[in-house]
Amino acid sequence: MSCWTALPSCPTGSTPARPETRHSGLRPRAGLVSAGCRGRGDREDFMVRRVHFILLGTLAGLAFWLLSDLPLELRQSRAFLAVAVLSLSFFGGALAMLGELGLRRALLSAAVIAVPLAGLSALKSLGFTDVGQMLDSSHVPVALAVAGLLPVPFAIAIGLGGRAGWSNYRVLFLESWNIVVRYAGAWLFVAVVWLVLWLLAALLDLVGIDALSVLLGRAPVVWILSGAVLGLALAVVTEMSDMVSPYLLLRLLRLLLPLVLLVEIVFVAVLPLRGLAHLFGQFSVVGILISTALASISLVTIAVDQDDEEAVHGPLLAWAGRGLALLLSVLAVLVIWGLVLRVREYGWTPVRVTGAALAAVIAGYALCYAGAVLSGRGWMRRIRRANVAMALATLALAVLWLTPLISPEAISARAQLGRFAEGKIAVEQLPLWEMSHDWGLPGQRALASLRAQAAEPGQELLADWLAQLDRAENRWDFERYARPDVAGRAVALRDAITVLPAGETMPTALLNEIARLGADDWAAGCATRTPAGHPGCVLVIDDFVPARPGREALLLRLDGVLALHETGESWRSARAVWLGDGVPPDGAAMIDSLYAAGGAPVATELRALPLGSQQLTVLP
């Protein structure tokens, strides 16, 4: 018997069709004749489908070019956000569903997903001062992505199987992975096309023809051409679904099951020896645990595959899948415990609220997986049902996250204000910068409450911190004063430094800068008196350089001199310059000479301090 199977003879005008495999994940294509031949009509159907993909990709590129070409003021508006989310979700979903549902149903399904998502994005933005602040948060873009991506496989399943199709796990599993593989392959082709085009343009540039380079440098060409090429690539990979399928990737990922299980077993075995205190004393340990748990969920899902026939069968991989499913409960408990410790010590923040939501999702998977495995035979089938239920629960959580019902910023602001009111945290531990710039309108309301409290008697320290918050130009500018060592140093130096001329007061920003540049022993050094009985630290504030905006300050200490310059509402270090002949006096003699001369600057080529045979001034 021959090892080769002859292709069936085909009618005139037909060509042998590539056999469809059961791994393609798609229903048999209409138009394939029973003899396995592809007629002229089938080829025409493929060409029409390609045209649909290309047109849809071109329209997507045109839409995104028009959006990117709008003025900056419009691109920062909430209306722009809604249109951008609508465009991204609509075109992305339509291109993903076009190969399975056809043009009309793909467009309708994409619109059903994209329109509510755009409305939710606009609704969520109302809780922030501007769109940029919302997008800078880590949780809102993730919720938008989940709410935009998860419905797509369900829409395909319903489109293929009717209302009952939403629970067809085989279709849900295959279409989810098909979308990943097809988009990855299509974007890879887009990158290759652009590489080739730029090489060709460079080749023409060598002979003085720059038309192609100029054309490729135009924004409309970049957007529209990229969209058209993406559509063409998606059409081709969809047609070649028997060759471009996720099965190779899934088979390779299965091989990680024993390795991940072994590492998790070692981790759980060693954990009692090291102790939980050691574990949660490390930075970002909860993030590592969450990532590991999500990876375990993915690997278990890959192990059970679309059905029992395609699932892992070897004892090693099968038991590794069971083990990961059971150990997920341990990871879930550790994630929850780590969050509890962090919240108990530092309070709620939007990141921790997001972590709590992820912990709830992981705990849901862990309970379902543990119950499925411990129930005995048929555990893979039960895990598949659990995956559908948890996917819908995660989608519901993402939708709620985009409504005012769940606001991590509001939860965090209330919690931090409560901790401060109860005396659990000091002023310097308040997340003032985050409230002002990251936590949206709830953060602004929390700051308004703190400002009202700062106006009350005995709240001078809170008022100082709020004033520094208002003066800070950026996060770094504020956080360098927010360190506990700097804050405590500033409090100690406030009463230790004598300010001249008499009646002059030391600005808070200047005090904070001195504290930041100084050391912990400066306050003790300032308490030491000079031989003449003068203070050990003298700060002279004056306009030493009239030609330069802002005042200058010279801090004379027993151990040296510190020069500073006023820039707006902040102070920065400057350079102290000695004028005159001889060796500059030491710290004590310097301070005594200043008091002997009246303690005020004198006029020279520059205004300077008279210190005997020397003069001390500031140069920018």
C-alpha positions in Angstrom: 0.0 0.0 0.0 1.4 3.4 -1.0 2.4 5.8 1.7 0.9 8.6 -0.4 -2.8 9.2 -0.8 -3.7 10.5 -4.2 -5.6 13.7 -4.4 -9.1 13.3 -5.8 -9.7 14.4 -9.3 -11.4 17.8 -9.5 -13.8 19.3 -11.9 -12.5 21.6 -14.6 -11.7 25.0 -13.1 -11.2 23.6 -9.6 -8.0 22.9 -7.6 -7.3 20.5 -4.8 -8.2 22.0 -1.5 -6.0 21.7 1.5 -7.6 19.3 3.9 -9.1 20.9 7.0 -7.8 19.6 10.2 -9.7 19.2 13.4 -7.1 21.4 15.1 -7.9 24.5 13.1 -10.5 25.5 15.6 -12.9 26.7 12.9 -16.0 25.3 11.4 -15.7 23.8 7.9 -15.7 26.6 5.4 -18.7 26.9 3.2 -17.9 26.3 -0.5 -15.6 23.3 -0.1 -16.9 20.6 -2.4 -17.2 17.2 -1.0 -14.4 15.8 -3.1 -12.0 18.1 -1.4 -11.7 20.5 -4.3 -11.8 24.2 -4.2 -13.7 25.7 -7.0 -13.6 29.1 -8.7 -16.4 30.3 -6.4 -14.4 29.4 -3.3 -11.4 31.3 -4.5 -13.7 34.3 -5.2 -15.1 34.0 -1.6 -11.5 34.1 -0.3 -10.8 37.2 -2.4 -13.9 38.9 -1.1 -12.9 38.0 2.5 -9.5 39.5 1.9 -11.0 42.7 0.5 -13.1 42.9 3.7 -10.1 42.5 5.9 -8.0 45.0 3.9 -10.9 47.6 3.8 -11.5 47.2 7.6 -7.8 47.5 8.4 -7.5 50.6 6.1 -10.5 52.2 7.8 -8.9 51.5 11.2 -5.6 53.1 10.1 -7.5 56.1 8.8 -9.5 56.5 12.0 -6.4 56.3 14.2 -4.6 58.8 11.9 -7.5 61.2 12.2 -7.5 60.8 16.0 -3.7 61.3 16.3 -3.8 64.4 14.1 -6.3 66.3 16.3 -5.0 69.2 18.4 -3.6 68.5 21.8 -6.5 70.2 23.5 -9.0 67.9 21.9 -6.8 64.8 22.5 -6.9 65.6 26.2 -10.7 65.7 26.3 -13.1 63.1 27.6 -14.9 63.0 24.2 -11.6 62.0 22.5 -11.1 59.3 25.1 -14.5 57.8 24.3 -14.0 57.9 20.6 -10.5 56.5 20.9 -11.7 53.6 23.1 -14.6 53.1 20.7 -12.3 52.9 17.7 -9.7 50.6 19.3 -12.3 48.2 20.6 -14.5 48.2 17.5 -11.8 47.7 14.9 -9.8 45.3 17.0 -12.8 43.2 17.7 -14.2 43.3 14.2 -10.9 42.2 12.7 -10.7 39.4 15.2 -14.2 38.2 14.5 -14.3 38.8 10.7 -12.9 35.5 9.7 -15.4 33.5 11.7 -18.6 35.5 11.6 -18.4 37.3 8.3 -18.5 41.1 7.7 -22.0 42.0 8.9 -22.1 39.9 12.1 -18.5 40.9 12.9 -19.3 44.6 12.7 -22.5 44.2 14.7 -20.8 42.2 17.4 -17.9 44.6 17.6 -20.3 47.5 17.9 -22.2 45.8 20.8 -18.9 45.5 22.6 -17.3 48.8 21.7 -20.2 51.2 22.3 -20.8 50.3 26.0 -17.0 50.2 26.6 -16.6 53.7 25.3 -19.4 54.9 27.5 -17.9 53.3 30.5 -14.5 54.9 29.8 -16.1 58.3 29.7 -18.0 57.6 32.9 -14.8 56.5 34.7 -12.9 59.6 33.6 -15.4 61.8 35.5 -13.8 60.6 38.7 -10.4 62.1 37.7 -9.3 65.7 37.1 -8.4 64.9 33.5 -8.0 62.0 31.1 -4.3 61.8 31.4 -4.5 61.2 35.2 -7.0 58.4 34.6 -4.7 56.7 32.0 -1.7 57.1 34.2 -3.4 54.9 36.8 -2.4 51.3 36.5 -5.8 49.8 37.1 -8.2 51.6 34.7 -6.3 50.7 31.4 -6.2 47.1 32.7 -10.0 47.1 33.3 -10.6 48.6 29.9 -8.5 45.9 28.3 -10.3 43.1 30.2 -13.7 44.5 29.4 -12.8 44.9 25.7 -11.0 41.6 25.1 -12.9 39.0 27.1 -16.2 39.4 25.3 -14.7 38.7 21.9 -14.5 34.9 22.2 -18.0 34.8 23.7 -19.3 36.9 20.8 -17.7 34.4 18.3 -19.1 31.5 20.1 -22.6 33.0 20.2 -22.3 33.9 16.5 -21.4 30.3 15.6 -23.7 28.4 17.9 -26.5 30.8 18.7 -27.5 31.8 22.2 -26.3 28.4 23.6 -22.9 29.0 22.1 -21.6 31.1 25.0 -20.9 28.0 27.0 -19.2 26.0 24.2 -15.8 25.6 25.8 -14.2 24.2 22.7 -15.0 27.3 20.7 -14.1 29.7 23.5 -10.7 28.0 24.1 -9.7 27.8 20.4 -10.9 31.2 19.4 -9.2 32.8 22.3 -5.8 31.3 21.3 -6.5 31.8 17.6 -6.9 35.6 18.2 -3.6 35.7 20.1 -1.7 33.7 17.4 -3.3 35.5 14.4 -2.7 38.9 15.8 0.9 38.0 16.7 1.6 36.7 13.2 -0.1 39.7 11.5 1.8 42.3 13.5 5.0 40.4 12.8 4.2 40.7 9.1 3.5 44.4 9.4 7.0 44.8 11.0 8.6 42.9 8.2 6.8 45.0 5.5 8.0 48.2 7.1 11.5 46.9 7.4 11.5 46.0 3.7 10.0 49.4 2.7 12.6 51.3 4.6 15.4 49.2 3.1 14.0 49.9 -0.4 13.7 53.6 0.4 17.3 53.7 1.6 18.3 51.9 -1.6 16.6 54.6 -3.7 18.2 57.3 -1.6 21.6 56.1 -2.7 20.8 57.2 -6.3 19.2 60.4 -5.3 15.5 59.3 -5.4 13.9 60.3 -2.1 10.3 60.1 -3.1 9.7 56.8 -1.3 11.4 58.1 1.9 9.3 61.2 1.9 6.1 59.2 1.3 6.9 56.8 4.1 7.6 59.7 6.5 4.1 61.0 6.2 1.8 60.2 9.1 -1.3 59.3 7.0 0.7 56.8 5.0 2.1 55.2 8.1 -1.3 54.7 9.7 -3.3 53.7 6.6 -0.7 51.5 5.2 -0.1 49.7 8.5 -3.9 49.1 8.8 -4.2 47.8 5.3 -1.2 45.4 5.7 -2.5 44.3 9.1 -5.9 43.5 7.5 -4.2 41.6 4.7 -2.0 39.6 7.1 -5.0 38.7 9.3 -6.9 37.5 6.2 -4.0 35.2 5.1 -3.4 33.7 8.6 -7.2 33.1 8.9 -7.2 31.3 5.6 -4.2 29.3 6.6 -5.8 28.3 9.9 -4.8 24.6 9.4 -1.1 25.7 9.3 -1.1 28.8 11.5 -2.8 27.5 14.6 -2.1 27.9 18.3 -1.4 24.1 18.8 2.3 24.3 18.5 2.5 27.1 21.1 0.1 25.2 23.4 2.1 22.0 23.1 5.3 23.8 24.0 3.8 25.6 26.9 2.6 22.3 28.3 6.2 21.3 28.8 6.5 23.9 31.5 4.0 22.2 33.8 6.5 19.9 35.6 9.1 22.7 36.0 6.7 25.2 37.4 5.2 22.5 39.7 8.6 21.6 41.0 9.6 25.1 41.8 6.3 25.8 43.6 6.7 22.6 45.6 10.2 23.7 46.7 8.8 27.2 47.5 6.0 25.8 49.7 8.3 23.3 51.4 11.0 25.8 52.3 8.5 28.5 53.3 7.9 27.2 56.9 11.6 27.1 57.5 12.1 30.7 56.5 8.9 32.0 58.0 6.2 34.4 56.7 7.9 37.4 58.3 10.9 36.9 56.2 8.8 36.4 53.0 6.6 39.5 53.4 9.5 41.7 54.6 10.7 41.8 51.0 9.7 44.4 48.4 6.9 43.6 45.9 6.5 40.0 47.1 2.7 40.2 46.5 3.3 41.1 42.9 5.5 38.1 42.4 3.0 35.8 44.0 0.1 37.2 41.9 2.2 36.7 38.7 3.0 33.2 39.7 -0.6 32.4 40.4 -1.8 33.8 37.1 0.9 31.8 35.3 -0.4 28.6 37.1 -3.9 29.3 36.0 -2.8 29.7 32.4 -0.8 26.4 32.5 -3.7 24.5 34.1 -6.0 25.8 31.4 -3.5 24.8 28.7 -3.3 21.3 30.3 -7.0 20.6 30.2 -7.2 22.1 26.6 -10.5 22.2 24.7 -11.7 18.7 25.6 -10.5 15.4 27.1 -9.3 14.1 23.8 -6.9 17.1 23.3 -5.9 17.4 27.0 -2.7 16.1 28.4 -2.6 12.3 28.7 0.8 11.4 29.9 1.0 10.7 33.6 3.8 13.3 34.2 1.9 16.2 32.6 -1.5 15.1 34.0 -0.3 14.9 37.6 1.6 18.2 37.1 -1.6 19.8 36.1 -3.4 18.4 39.1 -0.6 19.6 41.4 -0.6 23.1 40.0 -4.4 23.3 40.4 -4.1 22.3 44.1 -1.1 24.6 44.8 -3.0 27.5 43.5 -4.8 27.6 46.8 -1.6 28.1 48.7 -0.6 30.9 46.4 -4.0 32.5 46.9 -3.7 32.4 50.6 -0.2 33.9 50.6 -1.4 36.7 48.3 -4.3 37.5 50.6 -2.1 37.4 53.7 0.5 39.6 52.1 -2.1 42.2 51.2 -3.6 42.1 54.7 -0.2 42.8 56.2 0.5 45.7 53.8 -2.9 47.2 54.4 -2.6 46.8 58.1 0.7 48.6 58.1 0.4 51.2 55.4 -3.4 51.4 54.7 -5.2 51.2 51.4 -3.8 52.6 48.1 -5.2 52.2 44.6 -2.5 49.7 43.9 -3.5 47.6 46.9 -7.2 47.8 46.0 -6.3 46.5 42.6 -4.2 43.8 44.2 -7.2 42.9 46.4 -9.4 42.5 43.3 -6.8 40.3 41.6 -6.5 38.3 44.8 -10.3 37.7 44.8 -10.1 36.5 41.2 -7.2 34.2 42.0 -9.0 32.9 45.1 -12.1 32.1 42.9 -10.0 30.1 40.5 -8.2 28.4 43.4 -11.5 27.2 45.0 -12.9 26.0 41.7 -9.7 24.2 40.8 -9.3 22.6 44.2 -12.9 21.4 44.2 -12.5 20.1 40.7 -9.4 18.0 41.4 -10.5 16.7 44.8 -13.8 15.5 43.3 -12.0 12.8 41.5 -12.6 11.7 37.9 -13.7 14.3 35.4 -11.7 17.0 37.0 -10.7 18.4 33.7 -14.3 18.8 32.6 -15.1 20.6 35.8 -12.1 22.9 35.4 -13.4 23.9 31.9 -16.7 24.8 33.3 -15.0 26.8 36.1 -13.0 28.7 33.5 -16.1 29.8 31.8 -17.7 30.9 35.0 -14.6 32.7 36.2 -14.1 34.4 32.9 -17.6 35.8 33.1 -17.0 36.8 36.8 -13.8 38.6 35.8 -15.6 40.4 33.0 -18.3 41.5 35.4 -15.7 42.8 37.8 -14.0 44.7 35.1 -17.3 46.4 34.1 -18.1 47.3 37.7 -14.5 48.6 38.0 -15.3 51.1 35.2 -18.3 52.5 37.1 -18.5 54.7 40.2 -19.5 51.6 42.2 -15.8 50.7 42.6 -13.3 53.5 43.0 -9.9 52.5 44.3 -9.0 56.2 44.7 -12.1 56.9 46.9 -11.4 53.8 49.0 -7.8 54.8 49.5 -8.5 58.5 50.3 -11.1 57.6 52.9 -8.8 55.0 54.5 -5.8 57.3 54.7 -7.8 60.1 56.2 -9.2 57.7 58.7 -5.7 56.5 59.7 -4.5 60.1 60.1 -7.5 61.1 62.2 -7.0 58.0 64.5 -3.3 58.9 64.9 -2.0 55.8 63.2 0.2 57.7 60.8 2.0 61.0 61.1 1.8 64.0 58.7 4.9 62.9 56.8 3.4 59.5 56.2 0.3 60.9 54.4 0.4 60.3 50.6 -0.1 63.9 49.9 1.5 63.9 46.5 -0.6 60.9 45.4 -3.8 62.6 46.7 -3.0 65.7 44.7 -1.8 64.3 41.4 -2.8 60.6 41.2 -6.0 59.9 43.1 -8.4 61.9 41.0 -11.3 63.8 42.5 -11.4 61.7 45.7 -7.8 62.7 46.3 -8.7 66.4 45.8 -11.6 66.1 48.3 -9.3 64.5 50.8 -6.8 67.3 50.4 -9.5 69.9 50.9 -10.4 68.2 54.2 -6.8 68.3 55.2 -6.4 71.9 54.3 -9.4 72.8 56.5 -7.8 70.8 59.3 -4.5 72.6 58.7 -6.2 76.0 59.4 -6.9 74.9 63.0 -4.6 75.8 65.9 -1.9 73.3 66.5 -1.8 72.0 62.9 1.3 74.1 61.8 3.2 71.0 60.7 0.4 69.8 58.5 0.1 73.3 57.1 3.9 73.3 56.3 3.6 70.0 54.5 0.7 71.2 52.4 2.6 74.4 51.6 5.5 72.4 50.4 3.1 70.3 48.3 1.9 73.4 46.6 5.4 74.7 46.0 6.8 71.4 44.7 7.4 71.4 40.9 7.4 67.6 40.6 7.2 64.4 42.6 10.9 64.2 43.2 10.9 67.8 44.4 8.3 66.9 47.0 9.5 63.4 48.0 13.0 64.6 48.9 11.3 66.4 51.8 9.0 63.6 52.6 11.7 61.3 53.9 11.3 60.9 57.7 15.0 61.8 58.3 14.6 65.1 56.4 11.3 65.9 58.1 12.8 65.3 61.6 15.9 67.2 60.7 13.9 70.2 59.6 12.0 70.3 62.9 15.2 70.2 64.9 16.9 72.9 62.8 14.0 75.3 62.9 14.8 76.4 66.4 18.5 75.9 66.2 19.3 78.4 63.5 19.4 82.1 64.1 18.2 84.2 61.2 19.6 87.6 60.2 18.9 90.4 59.6 16.8 90.8 62.7 13.1 90.4 62.0 13.7 88.2 58.9 12.0 84.8 58.9 13.2 81.6 57.4 10.9 80.3 54.6 9.7 76.7 55.0 11.1 75.8 51.6 14.6 77.1 52.6 14.4 75.2 55.9 13.5 72.0 54.0 16.4 72.4 51.6 18.9 73.0 54.4 17.5 69.9 56.1 17.8 67.9 52.9 21.4 69.0 52.4 22.4 68.7 56.0 23.2 65.9 58.4 21.6 64.6 61.6 24.2 66.2 63.8 23.7 69.8 62.5 21.1 70.7 65.1 23.5 69.7 67.9 26.3 71.6 66.3 24.1 74.7 66.1 23.6 74.5 69.9 27.3 75.1 70.4 28.2 78.8 71.1 31.2 80.7 69.6 34.0 82.0 71.9 32.2 85.4 71.8 29.0 83.7 72.9 27.2 84.0 69.5 25.0 81.2 68.1 26.7 78.3 66.3 24.5 78.6 63.2 23.6 81.9 61.6 21.5 82.2 58.5 21.7 85.5 56.6 19.0 86.1 54.0 19.5 89.0 51.5 19.5 89.9 47.8 23.2 89.2 47.4 23.1 89.3 43.6 20.6 92.1 42.7 21.0 91.3 39.0 19.6 87.9 39.5 15.9 87.3 40.4 15.3 85.9 43.8 17.1 86.2 47.1 20.2 84.3 48.4 21.0 82.8 51.8 24.2 82.0 53.5 24.3 79.6 56.4 27.3 80.1 58.6 28.2 77.1 60.8 31.1 76.2 63.0 32.0 73.6 60.4 31.6 75.6 57.2 29.3 77.6 54.9 26.3 76.6 52.9 25.0 78.9 50.1 21.5 78.8 48.6 19.5 80.6 46.0 15.8 81.2 45.7 14.2 80.0 42.5 10.5 80.8 42.5 9.0 79.3 45.6 11.9 76.8 46.1 15.5 77.0 47.1 18.6 75.4 45.5 22.2 75.1 46.6 24.6 77.8 45.2 28.3 78.5 45.4 29.8 80.6 48.2 32.8 82.8 47.1 35.3 84.5 49.3 36.5 88.0 48.4 39.7 89.7 49.7 43.1 88.6 50.7 44.4 86.1 53.3 43.1 82.8 54.6 39.3 82.6 55.3 38.5 82.5 59.1 37.3 79.3 60.7 33.6 78.9 61.5 33.5 80.5 65.0 35.7 83.4 64.0 33.5 83.9 60.9 30.4 84.2 63.0 32.0 86.5 65.6 33.3 88.8 62.8 29.8 89.0 61.3 28.3 90.1 64.6 31.1 92.6 65.2 30.3 94.2 61.8 26.7 94.6 62.6 25.3 91.3 61.2 24.1 92.6 57.9 25.5 92.6 54.3 27.6 95.5 53.1 28.1 97.0 49.6 31.1 95.9 47.6 31.4 95.0 43.9 28.9 92.5 45.1 26.9 92.6 48.3 28.8 90.4 50.7 29.2 89.7 54.4 32.1 91.6 56.1 34.2 89.0 57.9 37.3 90.9 59.0 39.8 90.9 56.2 37.5 88.6 54.1 34.1 89.0 52.5 31.7 86.2 51.8 29.1 86.3 49.0 27.2 84.1 46.6 27.9 83.7 42.9 25.3 82.1 40.6 
